[in-house]
Amino acid sequence: MLNPFIFVRQVRQEISKVTWPTRNETVITTIMVMIMVFVMALFFLGVDQVLSRIVRFILNVEG
């Protein structure tokens, strides 16, 4: 069984090894993520519109 105090000490040691991003890196990464979300939203909007028109065309031809 692991002593809780030893566990906490080990966790602190591991956390001290973590390389935390700078504020500038965080801001740049956040902006990049927002841009990619916008681009992907436009992409899926376009795909949805194309598929919607295809389905409407197929249903109108058969109906």
N, C-alpha and C positions, 0 to 999 in steps of 0.2 A: 504494500500500500504506500502511495506517495504522500509525503508530508505536504500539506497545503502551503506552507511557507517556502519550501523548496520549489514547489511548482511556481509560485508567484515570482521567486527570484529568477527561475529559468525563463519565464515569460518576459520579464524585464530585460534579461540579457538578449533574448531573441529580438525584442522590439528595438533595442539599441542598434542592432545590425541592419535594420530596415533603412533604405535610402528613400527619404521622403521627397516628393517633388516640390520644386520651388513654386512660389505664387505665380510667376511668369509661365512656367510649364503648365500649371493647372489652368490658367486662363487660355493659353493657346490650345490646349487639348480640348477644353470645353467648347471653344469657338469651332474647332475642326469637327467635333461631334455634331454640333448644331447645323453646320453646313451640310454634313453628310445626311443627317436626318431630313433636311429640306430637299436635297437632291433625290434621295430615295422616295420621299413622299411624292415628288413630281413624277418619278419613274413609275411608281405603282398606280398613280392616277392615270397616266397615259396607258398603261397596260390594261387597267380596268375599263377605260373608255373603249379601247380597241376590242376587247373581249365582249363587252356589252353590245357593241354594234354588230359583231359577228353573230352573237346569239339572237339579237333582234332580227337580223337578216335571215337566219336559218328558220326561225319561227314564222316569219312572215311568208317565206317561200312555201313552207309546208302547210300553212294555215290558209 
